[in-house]
């Protein structure tokens, strides 16, 4: 009777002394107000960093005249940011070990603020490229660190809500970028797309320095610098970004330079993977991808990035070039998607605790597929209000995918590996977005050429419908005071223009069908995701 061993209390010192349990107890004891202050602090910088990817797009024509650059050259303003951003996203975990996560976040915010101010004052094109590179290096660090901080600020039962807030920032920002950029450029000039960052960044710096801290379990310090990994990473990701940006311009693999660059980039990236798996302190912790949920989530996130960022680019292009919307109105086409996304994100964060996340993701994929099928049946007569219902529905689908996917993908990652995991997860989505931009440009050109070939088969003197249309246009031109001799040639020019417009709208329809099918193909990956929502604890902690 007296030989019974005493039962261990749930609050036994041996349990609370462990880093995992101590960190969880600290999170639970934090006042709710501080969690939300941390959220506002880290999401302010992340929102600006993600928005700056797209905010410059509508301002490039204005910069082109200011700096005296061609259409091809001015796009380096966006390309330089993208290359720098993707590099720093990948290295964020390593830098946080070197400097400490809070210190790194503050340094990135300070550099982002300074480079934004300098970009607005740039007098020459090389200056602008240099400042945008600095801005991209800083911006790329902010996104994965914000996600890791939010994951560790909220307790397990609120993880989905944390990811819904994060999703509101990283999905809302690129959509509002063209709208805000167009409005600022039209009313105040293109420098203000950079100046607008400064006051928000200053407030974020103050809030991060005041409310954000580094948990004790984070890895600190390195024994040696992985110089080989840094070189391979820089060469591989830079080469990939340049190829994606310039491939369509040079007709892809018809160009020997693009072909050689692609082969060299693939070899470099494969060498990087092999090297990083062998080195003791890698610049990129690829080992975390052994986690099945993270790998599957990154795969779905990669395709999500292609389709979401692809439509963020393609819809304004369609409305500007074919429907002749001004830049600001073209950006407003995405507004309905943002409105529903903003309101549905928190609802999905709440539902996550009651519904199988795989079901939510599957519903999101199905709704997205339906929306893309609607976009695959547009005509040149489509108006703004015809697109609104489609965008509203798509705004419901995005949270259904983003919130559960982000939560489940990172749910079984150890806390000390969280920054590395969020970096690779963000990288997958960002690379997907870059490929989405390249796919839009390439597929629209290829599909347009194919449809144009089919359409011009009907432009023939043997086609009665064409002869009637040609005669009708000629009579209208002559009656309007045109030269009867030159009228037939002008009619041919008008017909050619109409054929190009019809071919283009059919190409955008094919693009929507392609993106929808791509989303549907991700459904099998859902079986690799589990229902588990928290990282496994050590056996001792679990028993207690």
C-alpha positions in Angstrom: 0.0 0.0 0.0 2.8 2.4 0.9 4.9 1.4 -2.1 2.8 3.5 -4.5 4.8 6.0 -6.5 3.5 9.6 -6.3 1.7 10.9 -9.3 3.4 13.7 -11.2 1.5 17.0 -11.3 0.9 18.5 -14.7 2.7 21.5 -13.4 5.7 19.6 -12.2 9.0 21.5 -12.3 10.6 18.8 -14.4 8.1 19.4 -17.1 8.0 23.2 -17.0 11.8 23.2 -17.0 11.9 21.8 -20.5 12.3 24.5 -23.3 9.2 23.3 -25.3 6.9 23.3 -22.3 8.4 26.5 -20.9 7.8 28.2 -24.3 4.3 27.0 -24.4 3.6 28.2 -20.9 5.0 31.6 -21.7 2.8 31.9 -24.8 -0.3 30.9 -22.8 0.5 33.5 -20.1 1.0 36.4 -22.5 -1.8 39.0 -22.2 -4.0 39.0 -25.3 -3.3 42.7 -26.1 0.4 41.9 -26.5 -0.3 39.2 -29.1 -2.2 41.7 -31.2 0.4 44.4 -30.8 3.1 41.9 -32.0 0.8 41.0 -34.9 0.4 44.6 -36.0 4.1 45.2 -35.6 5.3 42.3 -37.8 2.5 42.5 -40.4 3.1 46.1 -41.1 6.6 45.4 -42.5 5.5 42.3 -44.3 2.5 44.0 -46.0 4.8 46.7 -47.4 7.5 44.2 -48.5 4.9 42.0 -50.4 3.1 45.1 -51.8 6.3 46.5 -53.3 6.5 43.5 -55.6 3.5 44.7 -57.6 3.2 48.4 -56.7 5.7 49.5 -59.3 4.1 47.7 -62.3 1.7 50.5 -63.2 4.4 53.1 -62.7 7.0 51.6 -65.0 5.8 53.6 -68.1 6.3 56.8 -66.2 9.8 55.8 -65.0 10.7 54.8 -68.5 10.3 58.4 -69.7 12.0 59.8 -66.6 15.1 57.7 -66.9 15.1 57.5 -70.7 15.0 53.7 -70.8 13.3 51.2 -73.2 10.4 49.0 -72.3 12.8 46.0 -71.9 15.3 47.9 -69.7 12.8 49.5 -67.4 11.4 46.1 -66.2 14.7 45.7 -64.4 13.2 47.9 -61.7 10.9 45.0 -60.9 13.5 42.3 -61.7 16.2 43.7 -59.4 13.7 43.6 -56.4 12.6 40.1 -57.2 16.1 38.7 -57.4 17.2 40.3 -54.2 14.0 39.3 -52.4 14.1 35.7 -53.3 17.8 35.4 -52.2 17.0 37.0 -48.8 13.9 34.8 -48.3 16.1 31.7 -48.6 18.8 33.0 -46.3 16.5 34.5 -43.6 16.9 31.5 -41.3 20.7 31.6 -41.5 20.9 35.3 -40.9 18.6 35.0 -37.9 21.0 32.5 -36.4 23.9 34.9 -37.0 22.3 38.1 -35.8 19.3 37.0 -33.7 15.7 37.1 -35.2 14.5 40.4 -33.6 17.7 42.2 -34.4 17.6 40.9 -38.0 13.9 42.0 -38.4 14.8 45.5 -37.1 17.8 45.8 -39.4 15.7 44.7 -42.4 13.0 47.2 -41.5 15.5 50.0 -41.2 17.1 49.1 -44.5 13.7 48.8 -46.2 12.9 52.3 -44.9 16.2 53.8 -46.1 16.1 52.2 -49.5 12.5 53.3 -50.0 13.5 56.9 -49.4 16.5 56.6 -51.7 14.4 54.9 -54.5 12.0 57.9 -54.5 15.0 60.3 -54.9 16.9 58.3 -57.6 18.2 60.5 -60.3 19.7 57.9 -62.6 18.7 54.4 -63.7 21.7 52.6 -62.0 20.8 54.4 -58.8 17.3 53.1 -59.0 18.4 49.5 -59.6 20.8 49.6 -56.7 18.2 51.0 -54.3 15.6 48.5 -55.5 18.1 45.7 -54.8 18.6 46.9 -51.3 14.8 47.2 -50.9 14.4 43.6 -52.1 17.1 42.2 -49.8 15.3 43.8 -46.8 11.8 42.9 -47.9 12.6 39.3 -48.5 13.7 38.8 -44.9 10.5 40.3 -43.4 8.0 37.8 -44.8 9.3 34.5 -43.4 10.3 36.0 -40.1 6.8 37.5 -39.7 5.2 34.1 -40.3 7.6 32.4 -37.8 7.0 35.1 -35.1 3.2 34.8 -35.5 3.4 31.0 -35.3 5.2 31.3 -32.0 3.2 34.2 -30.6 -0.2 32.5 -30.7 -1.0 29.3 -28.8 -1.8 26.1 -30.7 -5.6 26.6 -30.6 -5.2 30.0 -32.3 -2.6 29.0 -35.0 -5.2 29.1 -37.8 -6.3 32.6 -36.8 -2.6 33.7 -36.8 -2.2 32.3 -40.3 -5.5 33.9 -41.4 -4.0 37.3 -40.3 -0.8 36.5 -42.1 -2.7 35.5 -45.2 -4.7 38.7 -45.2 -1.4 40.6 -45.5 0.5 38.5 -48.0 -2.5 37.9 -50.3 -4.1 41.3 -49.9 -0.9 43.3 -50.5 -0.1 42.2 -54.0 -3.7 42.8 -55.1 -3.9 46.3 -53.7 -0.4 47.2 -55.0 -1.5 48.1 -58.6 -4.5 50.1 -57.3 -2.4 52.1 -54.8 0.4 52.5 -57.3 -1.8 53.7 -60.0 -3.6 56.2 -57.8 -0.3 57.6 -56.3 1.3 57.8 -59.7 -1.6 59.6 -61.4 -2.1 62.1 -58.5 1.4 62.7 -57.0 4.0 61.0 -59.3 5.8 57.7 -59.2 8.3 58.6 -56.3 5.3 58.4 -53.9 5.0 54.7 -54.4 8.2 54.5 -52.4 7.7 57.4 -50.0 4.4 55.9 -48.8 6.5 53.1 -47.1 8.4 55.4 -44.8 5.9 56.4 -42.1 4.5 52.8 -41.9 8.0 51.4 -41.6 8.9 53.9 -38.9 5.9 52.9 -36.8 6.7 49.2 -37.4 10.3 49.7 -36.2 9.1 51.2 -32.9 6.5 48.5 -32.3 8.9 45.6 -33.1 11.6 47.0 -30.8 9.0 47.4 -28.0 6.8 44.3 -28.2 8.7 41.5 -30.1 11.3 39.3 -28.3 13.5 36.3 -29.2 12.4 33.0 -27.5 15.2 31.2 -25.7 15.1 28.0 -27.9 16.2 29.8 -31.1 19.5 28.7 -32.5 22.1 31.4 -32.1 25.6 31.7 -33.6 27.4 29.7 -36.3 30.8 27.9 -36.2 31.7 28.6 -39.8 30.3 30.4 -42.8 29.0 28.3 -45.7 30.6 30.3 -48.4 30.1 27.6 -51.1 26.4 27.5 -50.3 26.1 31.3 -50.5 27.8 31.3 -53.9 25.7 28.5 -55.3 22.5 29.9 -53.9 23.2 33.4 -55.3 24.2 32.1 -58.7 21.3 29.6 -58.9 18.4 31.9 -57.8 19.7 34.9 -59.7 20.0 32.8 -62.9 16.5 31.4 -62.4 15.0 34.8 -61.9 16.7 36.3 -65.0 15.6 33.4 -67.1 12.0 33.7 -66.0 12.0 37.5 -66.5 13.8 37.4 -69.9 12.9 34.0 -71.4 9.7 35.1 -73.3 11.5 38.2 -74.6 14.1 36.1 -76.3 11.7 33.3 -77.4 12.9 30.9 -74.6 14.9 28.0 -75.8 15.2 29.3 -79.3 17.8 31.5 -77.8 21.2 29.9 -77.1 21.8 32.3 -74.2 18.5 31.3 -72.5 19.2 27.6 -73.2 22.7 27.7 -71.8 21.5 29.8 -68.8 18.8 27.3 -68.0 21.2 24.3 -68.1 23.7 26.2 -66.0 21.0 27.2 -63.5 19.7 23.7 -63.1 23.2 22.3 -62.5 23.9 25.1 -60.0 20.7 24.5 -58.0 21.2 20.7 -58.0 24.7 21.2 -56.8 23.3 23.5 -54.1 21.0 20.8 -52.8 23.7 18.1 -52.7 26.1 20.5 -50.9 23.6 21.7 -48.4 22.6 18.2 -47.4 26.3 17.4 -46.7 27.5 20.5 -44.9 27.1 20.7 -41.1 25.8 24.3 -41.0 24.0 24.9 -44.3 23.0 28.3 -45.6 19.6 26.7 -46.5 18.3 24.0 -44.2 16.8 21.8 -46.9 16.6 18.9 -44.3 13.3 20.4 -43.0 11.7 19.3 -46.2 11.8 15.7 -45.0 8.7 16.7 -43.1 5.9 15.3 -45.4 3.3 17.9 -44.5 5.7 20.8 -45.2 6.8 19.3 -48.6 3.2 18.7 -49.6 2.1 22.1 -48.4 5.0 23.8 -50.3 4.0 21.9 -53.4 0.4 23.2 -53.2 1.7 26.6 -52.3 4.0 26.6 -55.3 1.0 26.0 -57.6 -1.1 28.5 -55.6 1.6 31.1 -56.3 1.5 30.4 -60.0 -2.2 30.8 -60.4 -2.9 33.6 -57.8 0.0 35.9 -58.8 -0.6 35.0 -62.4 -4.1 36.3 -62.3 -3.0 39.3 -60.3 -0.8 40.1 -63.3 -3.0 38.9 -66.2 -6.4 40.5 -65.3 -5.1 44.1 -65.2 -3.2 43.3 -68.4 -6.4 42.1 -70.1 -8.5 45.1 -69.0 -5.8 47.6 -69.9 -4.8 46.3 -73.3 -8.0 44.9 -74.6 -10.8 46.8 -72.7 -8.7 50.0 -72.6 -9.2 50.6 -68.9 -6.9 53.3 -67.3 -4.3 51.9 -64.8 -6.3 52.8 -61.7 -9.6 51.2 -63.0 -7.7 48.1 -64.2 -6.4 47.7 -60.6 -10.0 48.0 -59.3 -10.9 44.8 -61.1 -9.1 42.9 -58.3 -10.9 44.8 -55.6 -13.9 42.5 -55.2 -11.6 39.6 -54.6 -9.8 41.6 -51.9 -13.1 42.5 -50.2 -14.3 39.0 -49.7 -10.8 37.7 -48.9 -10.5 40.3 -46.1 -13.8 39.2 -44.5 -13.6 35.5 -45.1 -10.0 34.9 -43.8 -11.0 35.2 -40.1 -14.0 33.0 -40.6 -11.8 30.2 -42.1 -9.4 30.7 -39.2 -12.3 30.0 -36.8 -13.6 27.1 -38.9 -10.2 25.4 -38.9 -10.7 24.2 -35.3 -13.9 22.4 -36.3 -13.5 21.2 -39.9 -10.9 18.9 -41.4 -8.4 21.2 -43.0 -8.1 19.0 -46.0 -11.8 19.4 -46.7 -11.4 23.2 -46.5 -8.5 23.2 -48.9 -10.4 20.9 -51.3 -13.4 23.2 -51.2 -11.1 26.1 -52.0 -9.6 24.3 -54.9 -13.0 23.4 -56.3 -14.3 27.0 -56.0 -11.1 28.3 -57.6 -11.5 25.8 -60.5 -15.1 27.1 -61.0 -14.0 30.7 -61.0 -11.3 30.0 -63.6 -13.8 28.2 -65.8 -15.9 31.4 -65.7 -12.9 33.4 -66.7 -12.3 31.0 -69.6 -15.5 32.2 -71.3 -15.0 35.9 -71.6 -15.5 38.0 -74.7 -14.5 41.5 -75.7 -17.9 42.7 -74.6 -17.3 41.8 -71.0 -17.7 44.7 -68.6 -16.5 45.5 -65.1 -19.6 44.3 -63.4 -19.4 41.0 -65.3 -16.1 40.3 -63.6 -17.3 41.3 -60.1 -19.2 38.1 -59.2 -16.3 35.9 -60.4 -13.8 37.9 -58.3 -16.1 37.8 -55.3 -16.3 34.0 -55.5 -12.5 33.7 -56.0 -12.0 35.8 -52.9 -13.9 33.1 -50.9 -11.7 30.4 -52.3 -8.3 31.9 -51.5 -8.8 31.8 -47.7 -10.1 28.3 -47.9 -6.8 27.2 -49.3 -4.3 29.6 -47.7 -5.2 29.4 -44.0 -5.5 25.6 -43.6 -2.5 25.0 -45.9 -0.2 27.4 -44.0 -1.3 26.0 -40.7 -1.1 22.3 -41.4 2.1 22.6 -43.4 3.9 24.1 -40.4 2.0 22.3 -37.6 4.5 19.5 -37.1 7.7 21.6 -37.4 9.9 21.9 -34.3 10.0 25.4 -33.0 13.7 25.7 -33.5 13.2 24.9 -37.2 10.3 27.2 -37.7 12.2 30.1 -39.3 13.9 27.7 -41.8 10.5 26.1 -42.6 8.7 29.4 -43.1 11.6 30.5 -45.4 11.3 27.5 -47.7 7.5 27.6 -47.6 7.5 31.3 -48.6 10.2 30.6 -51.2 7.9 28.0 -52.8 5.0 30.4 -53.1 7.3 33.2 -54.3 9.0 31.1 -57.0 5.5 30.0 -58.0 4.5 33.6 -58.4 7.6 34.4 -60.6 6.8 31.4 -62.8 3.2 32.6 -62.9 4.3 36.0 -64.3 6.5 34.2 -66.9 3.7 31.8 -67.8 1.2 34.6 -68.4 3.5 36.4 -70.8 4.6 33.3 -72.6 1.2 31.5 -72.8 -0.7 34.6 -73.9 1.8 35.1 -76.8 1.7 31.5 -77.8 -2.1 31.1 -77.5 -2.6 34.4 -79.3 -0.4 33.2 -82.2 -2.3 29.9 -82.4 -5.8 31.6 -82.4 -4.6 34.2 -84.9 -3.6 31.5 -87.3 -7.1 29.9 -87.0 -8.9 33.2 -87.4 -7.0 34.5 -90.5 -8.0 31.3 -92.3 -11.4 32.9 -92.6 -10.0 36.2 -94.0 -10.4 35.3 -97.7 -12.2 36.6 -100.8 -13.8 33.2 -100.9 -15.6 33.8 -97.6 -19.0 35.6 -98.3 -19.2 36.8 -94.6 -15.8 38.5 -94.9 -16.6 40.1 -98.2 -19.8 41.5 -96.8 -18.0 42.8 -93.7 -15.2 44.3 -95.9 -17.7 46.0 -98.2 -19.6 47.4 -95.2 -16.5 48.9 -93.6 -15.3 50.4 -96.9 -18.7 52.1 -97.5 -18.6 53.6 -93.9 -15.1 54.9 -94.4 -15.9 56.5 -97.8 -19.2 58.0 -96.4 -17.2 59.5 -93.5 -15.0 61.4 -96.0 -12.2 58.9 -96.5 -10.2 58.4 -99.6 -12.0 55.7 -101.8 -8.6 54.5 -103.1 -7.1 54.2 -99.6 -10.2 52.8 -98.0 -9.6 49.1 -98.8 -6.2 49.2 -97.2 -7.5 50.9 -94.1 -10.2 48.3 -93.8 -7.5 45.6 -93.9 -5.7 47.3 -91.1 -9.0 47.5 -89.1 -9.6 43.8 -89.7 -6.1 42.9 -88.7 -6.5 44.9 -85.4 -9.8 43.1 -84.7 -8.3 39.7 -85.4 -5.5 40.5 -83.0 -7.9 41.5 -80.3 -10.1 38.4 -80.7 -7.0 36.2 -80.7 -5.9 37.9 -77.5 -9.1 37.4 -75.6 -9.2 33.8 -76.6 -5.6 33.5 -75.4 -6.6 34.8 -72.0 -9.5 32.4 -71.9 -7.1 29.5 -72.6 -4.8 30.9 -69.8 -7.7 30.8 -67.3 -8.5 27.2 -68.3 -4.9 26.2 -67.9 -4.6 27.8 -64.4 -7.9 26.1 -63.3 -6.7 22.7 -64.5 -3.4 23.2 -62.7 -5.3 23.9 -59.4 -7.4 20.8 -59.9 -4.3 18.7 -60.3 -3.2 19.6 -56.7 -6.0 17.5 -55.1 -4.0 14.3 -54.7 -1.4 16.2 -52.6 -4.1 16.7 -50.0 -3.7 13.1 -48.9 -0.2 13.9 -47.8 -1.4 16.4 -45.3 -2.5 15.3 -41.9 -5.0 16.5 -39.4 -2.3 17.0 -36.7 -2.1 20.6 -35.7 0.8 20.7 -33.2 4.4 19.6 -33.3 5.1 16.4 -31.5 6.5 16.9 -28.0 9.3 14.9 -26.5 8.1 11.6 -24.8 8.7 13.0 -21.3 6.7 16.1 -21.9 3.9 14.1 -23.5 3.7 11.7 -20.5 3.4 14.6 -18.1 
